[in-house]
Amino acid sequence: MVQDRPVRVERKLSAILAADVAGCSRLMHRDEEGTHVKLSTVMTDAVHPAIAEHGGRIVKNTGDGFLAEFPSAVEAVRTAMEFQTRIKELTAGEAEDSRVAFRVGINVGDVIVEPHDIFGDGVNIAARLESIAEPGGICIWSAACDHVRGKVAVEFTDLGEQNLKNIDRPVRVYAVVQDGSSTATLAERARLGPLSPPHLSIVVLPFANLSGNPEQEYFVDGVTESLTTDLSRINGAFVIARNTAFTFKGKPVNVKRLGRELNIRYVLEGSVQRGSNRLRVNVQLIDTEIGNHLWAERFDKPIADFFDMQDEIVSRLANTLNAELISAEARRAERATHPDAMDLVFQGRAWFNKGLTPDCMARARSFFENAMALDPGNVEAMVGLARVDVTAGGGLITDDWSARFAAAETTITKTLSLAPNHALAHLVLGAVLIFTNRAAQGIAECEQALALDRNLAGAHALIGHAKFLLGRGAETEAHISEAFRLSPRDVMAHRWFLSIGNAKRQLNADAEAVVWLRRSLDANRNYSIAHFVLAALLARLGELDEARAKVQAGLALDPGFTIRRYRDIASAWSDNPTYRAGRGRVIEGMRLAGVPEG
């Protein structure tokens, strides 16, 4: 029997250049089409000409970067220097946080060659060198540096021995010193080691199909892909791309190791199981640093329409995870020795979510202001500050409500000039307009927010409140119900219950309104205005003892609340006759319940 001869593996010594766009996921999240155009432009005008001029070839594109091969390290370094300089020229007029900037790693190694790819340790090391380079910078292995010294007019900074991911030995690394680079800064980065994972960085691992039916794989994969897309809409989220996540499908995963490999903080994993007429989805959120489960949820639903159910599961998960991740990031920030601007933003969001009291809003405002002091252009801090101002005025917890509304409008208008597609910013502007007697315009802004983020449940709720201010309380509950469909356990549920209660009292259904107000307080006892409105309704229904107790509970949260404040602020919201008549009945009930006149 003649044995097959072993297939000969082609190898050769090559210089390898690995490059990627720094912060590409963040740039694509902000402006997908604009970033694609910019990347295409720099590849055409800078990268491709430089590679061709120096005898290289692009082996493959990697989505946010590329891998190239050269006949020598000298030509690889000359190429990188040339296109990095050209890219800086092309992007000179752009804001730094929206600029396309490549990180480059260069190595020399014996590689396995295939028609459309190259493999080997030399390739892996080049990719890891790229990951520690600065945006616009070039890192090179010491062996490659030896080939280049004296042949290319550049200086190198010794970054010392570096432990690179998945490389079992330390590698000595040098950085090319370019105009504007600081030797001290590069050395300091080397001393500090790898950067910590980005805030809200997460990978959605492919959900497991527990049904035992391969035909259900398309649904299971669809849940994973849709959730990956929807989580990327969370403000500030860094979500690992679907193609990377699916390389782990069906494989056992060590979450701590995965966190280090992908440089992420959180892993979302789950399973889907279909019975004869029901579908069960289990999901867990895991902290990669300590390997602990932070949150788990189970969805158990009758099978009706697969894809409608998939949309509902995904939207509920995205909304719940938004709140869970904010809470987790805030806990991390509390432990930070030197919190950065985004650490402060997450602490501000966490305080904002606690409840509408003067103390909670003051603490939230302080964190957002401190974040802006560190980073004046921080869009998330600006949105948070505007949100606090409009909520304080709309929630009747301040006497300077007019100034708060004006400040919120100024801040959010500036924010939208910097980030015109920021869904939450459009929602906040919608709130400003709604609470300043411009409800129709506010509804339009909320609809724009939903066009940008279909899972933004609060936009539906705010539209429902706007309908109440327009005297159309009969329409309110449907909008709030849609918000609850998307986010049944939302941290803002107490406000939504109040909106339905307000709509019911506008329809002269005070007994029903009381039920909704009680649900509001069950959801969050720190909601002072709900105590006062419930007290007014109870007083009108003759329940004076309970009404007076609710007033005292409200005053414990907001000692400065008065009928005068309610009358002044609520008068500015709307001049609709139906709304104004209902407001008069609330004032009458507050007097009966013993709210201070002011």
Secondary structure, DSSP 8 states (H G I E B T S, - for coil): ----------EEEEEEEEEEETTHHHHHHH-HHHHHHHHHHHIIIIIHHHHHHTT-EEEEE-SSEEEEEES-HHHHHHHHHHHHHHHHHHTTTS-GGG---EEEEEEEEEEEEETTEEESHHHHHHHHHHHHS-TT-EEEEHHHHHHHTTTSS-EEEEEEEE--TT-SS-EEEEEEE-TT--HHHHHHHHHH-S----TTEEEE---EE-SS-GGGHHHHHHHHHHHHHHHTTSTT-EE--HHHHGGGTTS---HHHHHHHHT-SEEEEEEEEE-SSEEEEEEEEEETTT--EEEEEEEEEE-S-HHHHHHHHHHHHHHHHHHHHHHHHHHHHHH-SS--HHHHHHHHHHHHHH-SSHHHHHHHHHHHHHHHHH-TT-HHHHHHHHHHHHHHHHTT--S-HHHHHHHHHHHHHHHHHH-TT-HHHHHHHHHHHHTTT-HHHHHHHHHHHHHH-TT-HHHHHHHHHHHHHTT-GGGHHHHHHHHHHH-TT-TTHHHHHHHHHHHHHHTT-HHHHHHHHHHHHHH-TT-HHHHHHHHHHHHHTT-HHHHHHHHHHHHHH-TT--HHHHHHHHHHH---HHHHHHHHHHHHHHHHHT----
